[in-house]
């Protein structure tokens, strides 16, 4: 009988990924709101692009972190 045990190193890696996702989830919309509040400034387009990229990266990190945590708990060795 084989029992599934949580792989602690993979779990910690997934939690770290989720922490970076959380930081990106705050930073992306903040940059987008800064860009949308100052459309006449010369840095409007670069800040808008960076805000969109960080927001997309946050969603990617969120899914990757959840997948890593699930693999640490349910993947057979």
LINVEN-V71106 format. One record per backbone hydrogen bond with DSSP energy under -1.0 kcal/mol. CO is the residue of the C=O (numbers start at 1). NH is the residue of the N-H. E is the energy in kcal/mol with one decimal. If there is no record, write none. Layout:
co | nh | e
CO | NH | E
CO | NH | E
This chain:
co | nh | e
7 | 11 | -2.1
8 | 12 | -2.4
9 | 13 | -1.9
10 | 14 | -2.1
11 | 15 | -2.2
12 | 16 | -2.3
13 | 17 | -1.9
14 | 18 | -2.0
15 | 19 | -1.8
16 | 20 | -2.1
17 | 21 | -2.0
18 | 22 | -2.3
19 | 23 | -2.2
20 | 24 | -2.2
21 | 25 | -2.4
22 | 26 | -1.1
23 | 27 | -2.4
24 | 28 | -2.4
26 | 30 | -1.4
27 | 31 | -2.3
28 | 32 | -2.2
29 | 33 | -2.4
30 | 34 | -2.1
31 | 35 | -2.3
32 | 36 | -2.6
33 | 37 | -1.5
38 | 41 | -1.1
41 | 44 | -1.2
43 | 47 | -2.1
44 | 48 | -2.1
45 | 49 | -2.5
46 | 50 | -2.5
47 | 51 | -2.4
48 | 52 | -2.1
49 | 53 | -2.4
50 | 54 | -2.6
51 | 55 | -2.0
52 | 56 | -2.3
53 | 57 | -2.5
54 | 58 | -2.0
55 | 59 | -1.6
56 | 60 | -2.1
57 | 61 | -2.7
58 | 62 | -2.1
59 | 63 | -2.0
60 | 64 | -2.5
61 | 65 | -2.7
62 | 66 | -2.1
63 | 67 | -2.3
64 | 68 | -2.3
65 | 69 | -2.2
66 | 70 | -2.4
67 | 71 | -2.3
68 | 72 | -1.9
69 | 73 | -1.3
70 | 74 | -2.7
71 | 75 | -1.6
72 | 7 | -2.2
